[in-house]
Amino acid sequence: MVIRFAGISGTLWSGAFREHPRNTRRPLLQRLFPAFPGGWPGFALLLLRAAVALAVLVQGRFYLGDRADTAQVTWLLGSLALAAGVLLLIGLLTPIAGTVVGIGGIGIGFSLLPSCTPNLFNSMLPVVFGAIMLLAIIFLGPGAFSVDARVFGRREIIIPPMSPSRK
């Protein structure tokens, strides 16, 4: 079917008027990073990430410095803790690093993973506080003051006006 309107003609295909199902699923990166709040909320998320990251970095240092236990598991746990702590501190892949830290903290708290001699997560109270802070970081997103916001943040696309010669 050809339609002519005001000197413009076009062809309509038979399926042009059918309702097509919309893709309502959000892309994977938007699901991983729900928001990048700036201002005071972003600063609060930065402080929350820094507090958790510093505790994890100290715990990783305790694992690597433990001379009594030289098993490879302690070296692996210490290396993972240091890597996840650095990722949380700079805000890179925050939900993934937070999940790794949360699983490790719960594993240490329930004695599923070996603990080192000085242990920050030696009782249930630090494990619960750490898990609550990690859930807040994972669910709220890394905030505007993070590498994630710079790499995966929303962008503003500015379309320049059409030049008079192209009209």
C-alpha positions as CSV (number, residue, x, y, z in Angstrom):
1,M,0.0,0.0,0.0
2,V,1.4,3.4,-1.0
3,I,0.4,6.5,0.9
4,R,0.9,10.0,-0.4
5,F,0.6,12.9,2.0
6,A,1.7,16.5,1.2
7,G,4.1,15.4,-1.5
8,I,5.7,12.7,0.6
9,S,5.1,9.2,-0.3
10,G,6.0,6.0,1.5
11,T,5.2,2.3,1.6
12,L,3.5,0.6,4.5
13,W,4.3,-3.0,5.0
14,S,1.6,-5.3,6.2
15,G,3.0,-5.6,9.7
16,A,3.4,-1.9,10.3
17,F,0.2,-1.6,12.3
18,R,0.7,-4.8,14.4
19,E,1.7,-4.3,18.0
20,H,5.1,-5.6,18.6
21,P,6.2,-6.8,22.1
22,R,8.5,-4.4,23.7
23,N,11.7,-5.4,25.3
24,T,11.3,-4.4,28.9
25,R,14.5,-6.0,30.2
26,R,17.2,-3.6,31.2
27,P,20.7,-4.2,29.9
28,L,23.1,-6.1,32.1
29,L,25.2,-3.1,33.1
30,Q,22.2,-1.1,34.1
31,R,21.0,-4.0,36.3
32,L,24.5,-4.1,37.9
33,F,24.7,-0.4,38.6
34,P,21.3,0.9,39.5
35,A,22.3,4.5,40.2
36,F,25.2,6.9,40.5
37,P,24.0,9.5,43.0
38,G,26.1,12.6,43.3
39,G,26.3,15.3,45.9
40,W,26.0,14.3,49.6
41,P,24.5,10.9,48.9
42,G,27.4,10.1,46.6
43,F,29.8,11.2,49.2
44,A,28.1,9.0,51.8
45,L,28.4,6.0,49.5
46,L,32.1,6.9,49.0
47,L,32.6,6.9,52.8
48,L,30.6,3.6,53.2
49,R,32.7,2.0,50.4
50,A,35.9,3.3,52.0
51,A,35.0,2.0,55.5
52,V,34.2,-1.5,54.2
53,A,37.2,-1.5,51.8
54,L,39.7,-0.6,54.6
55,A,38.4,-3.3,56.9
56,V,38.7,-5.8,54.1
57,L,42.2,-4.6,53.2
58,V,43.3,-4.9,56.9
59,Q,41.8,-8.5,57.0
60,G,43.6,-9.4,53.8
61,R,46.9,-8.1,55.2
62,F,46.3,-10.2,58.3
63,Y,45.9,-13.3,56.1
64,L,49.0,-12.6,54.2
65,G,51.0,-11.8,57.3
66,D,50.0,-14.9,59.2
67,R,53.2,-16.8,59.7
68,A,51.5,-19.6,61.7
69,D,49.5,-20.9,58.8
70,T,51.3,-21.1,55.5
71,A,48.6,-23.0,53.6
72,Q,47.7,-22.0,50.1
73,V,44.1,-21.3,51.1
74,T,45.2,-18.5,53.4
75,W,47.3,-16.9,50.7
76,L,44.4,-17.2,48.3
77,L,41.9,-15.7,50.8
78,G,44.4,-12.9,51.6
79,S,44.9,-12.1,47.9
80,L,41.2,-12.1,47.2
81,A,40.6,-9.9,50.1
82,L,43.2,-7.4,49.0
83,A,41.9,-7.4,45.4
84,A,38.3,-7.0,46.5
85,G,39.2,-4.3,49.0
86,V,41.1,-2.3,46.3
87,L,38.2,-2.7,43.9
88,L,35.7,-1.5,46.6
89,L,37.9,1.4,47.5
90,I,38.2,2.8,44.0
91,G,34.7,1.8,43.1
92,L,35.4,-0.6,40.2
93,L,33.1,-3.5,39.6
94,T,31.5,-2.6,43.0
95,P,28.6,-5.1,43.0
96,I,30.9,-8.0,42.1
97,A,33.6,-7.1,44.6
98,G,30.9,-6.5,47.3
99,T,29.5,-10.0,46.6
100,V,32.9,-11.6,46.9
101,V,33.6,-9.7,50.2
102,G,30.2,-10.6,51.6
103,I,30.6,-14.3,50.8
104,G,34.1,-14.3,52.3
105,G,32.9,-12.5,55.5
106,I,30.0,-14.8,56.0
107,G,32.3,-17.8,55.4
108,I,34.7,-16.6,58.0
109,G,31.9,-15.7,60.4
110,F,30.3,-19.2,60.2
111,S,33.8,-20.8,60.3
112,L,33.4,-22.2,56.8
113,L,36.7,-20.6,55.7
114,P,39.9,-20.7,57.8
115,S,40.5,-17.5,59.8
116,C,43.8,-15.9,60.6
117,T,45.2,-15.1,64.0
118,P,44.1,-11.4,64.3
119,N,40.6,-11.6,62.9
120,L,38.3,-8.6,62.4
121,F,35.3,-10.9,61.8
122,N,35.7,-13.0,64.9
123,S,32.2,-12.6,66.2
124,M,28.7,-12.4,64.7
125,L,28.3,-8.6,65.3
126,P,31.0,-7.5,62.8
127,V,29.8,-10.0,60.3
128,V,26.2,-8.6,60.5
129,F,27.4,-5.0,60.3
130,G,29.6,-5.7,57.4
131,A,26.9,-7.7,55.6
132,I,24.4,-4.8,56.1
133,M,26.9,-2.2,54.7
134,L,27.7,-4.4,51.8
135,L,24.1,-4.9,50.9
136,A,23.6,-1.2,51.0
137,I,26.6,-0.7,48.6
138,I,25.4,-3.5,46.3
139,F,21.8,-2.3,46.1
140,L,22.4,1.5,46.0
141,G,25.2,1.3,43.5
142,P,28.8,2.7,43.7
143,G,27.9,6.4,43.6
144,A,29.1,9.2,41.4
145,F,32.6,9.2,43.0
146,S,33.7,5.9,41.6
147,V,35.4,4.4,38.6
148,D,32.1,2.6,37.8
149,A,30.4,5.9,37.4
150,R,33.0,7.2,34.9
151,V,33.1,4.0,32.9
152,F,29.5,2.7,33.0
153,G,27.6,5.9,34.0
154,R,24.8,7.4,32.1
155,R,25.9,9.7,29.3
156,E,24.2,12.8,27.9
157,I,24.0,12.8,24.2
158,I,23.8,16.2,22.6
159,I,22.5,16.2,19.1
160,P,23.5,19.4,17.3
161,P,20.9,21.3,15.4
162,M,20.5,20.6,11.7
163,S,22.3,23.0,9.5
164,P,20.2,25.1,7.1
165,S,21.9,23.4,4.1
166,R,20.7,20.0,5.2
167,K,17.0,20.9,5.6
